[in-house]
């Protein structure tokens, strides 16, 4: 019996049992959608996490744990054990291997968002992802010590636009009773979304940070929290890192951000492993349900299969028929799962960006997605081997029994 005939019989058979088949397709659709969504979100979060900063060769801070330095300098989590003196900043800046230095000073907040004091060099040298620069949604950078730049998430949640006024608070808590009311700021610009902690940050210049804490305008900063350092040649990275780690003026630590981000993500690997395990369990339960329904269906289709045998269909034709039916069921479920996942990502992207700053991109037809679709299709066909073999064997035994009588 030819493939075209088996394909037509499979379609008509599925349509005849459309209510039962719809339940199988629905279960598989939900399982596939969960698996595809988990895998896509895991991939997006990992790329966002490891791409938090790009083009920065070293991060320098007071000697502490490397993870602590990474977290408070890039993510605003935790606080430095102590600051770096400005004398040390100047010494590091004057090293021949250093191309640029971006000082960072922190410790204040605004309605739960962290405040970062820096220089104009931050907007020129801070990159994220694949060397993507910071872009402006509105306005421009700060020009005076009375101006503040806000990240995309800050502007969205608090409704700030250039020209609005705000007051910073001492400390990094969500609620503060120590406001710098004597030094109000005006929003000079709003950054475009980056999917990094910059979206949830307010930026002022170093002189503004000193002024709101009682220092004279224009005075040289006394200390900063951390430094972002770019080199003329990356070959010199390890030499400069060793020089800073053995600095004799004060205890400093220099880390490679790319390496530390990868190590930190490895420490968080259990989270994505848990998510993938849950998705796999959902898929397993759906596959078991499909096997059960196929076995019940085969038991009820003895007359149909017997008719096929009487028309000349061999055991392999019956086997192929069941596999074609599973192919149609799985293909329909995969198409519906792609549609549901795409709509779900579009609906969740704004909410996730609003809460975490993570920008979810839609599903794209690439090698990775095609690989997942092919793997799921292959698993379904392999799972159906047992019901298909039982159906072909039972039809063969039934034919032999009929011939004996």
RACOR-V159950 format. One record per helix or strand of 3 or more residues. SS is the DSSP state (@ for helix, = for strand). FROM is the first residue (numbers start at 1). LEN is the number of residues. If there is no record, write none. Layout:
ss: (SS;SS)
from: (FROM;FROM)
len: (LEN;LEN)
This chain:
ss: (@;@;=;@;@;=;=;@;=;=;@;=;@;=;@;=;@;=;@;@;@;@;@)
from: (3;18;58;66;86;98;113;121;136;147;152;185;197;201;206;226;234;252;257;269;302;315;367)
len: (14;33;5;10;8;13;6;5;4;4;7;7;4;5;7;6;12;4;11;32;9;42;38)
